Amino acid sequence: MRLAFLGILTLLFFSVFAFFYSKYARMIDARFRGDVIVRTTGIYAAPRTIRVSQGMTLVSLKSYLDGIGYVESTKEADSNRGRYLINGNIIKKTIGAGPAIVQFCFLLPHFSKPVSS
């Protein structure tokens, strides 16, 4: 009787342990993949205005899009997240799963010869 009770208690312990082990293993694997907090790109405030004369670079816009939850279209992520694609000096931004595409074109800097004084 005592051995049967100990067996049932051991089986119950290992069942609970296996459940939580698999649950937290999936959470840790998701964090290693970069899915710490899967955010869908949503409109929660006024959009950032980008003007032609603002002087924003391709790298700074990429950093901004990464910060607000967009993901590169070459990476795997939730289908509801906004995506962007960098092609040379152009960023194409897709908003969520919809067909809307916004395109930003960055002119490469052109430096003239320094004028000697």
Secondary structure, DSSP 8 states (H G I E B T S, - for coil): -HHHHHHHHHHHHHHHHHHHHHHHHHHHHHHHHT-SS-------S------GGG---HHHHHHHHHHTT-EETTS---TTS-EEEEETTEEEEE-TTSS-EEEEE------------
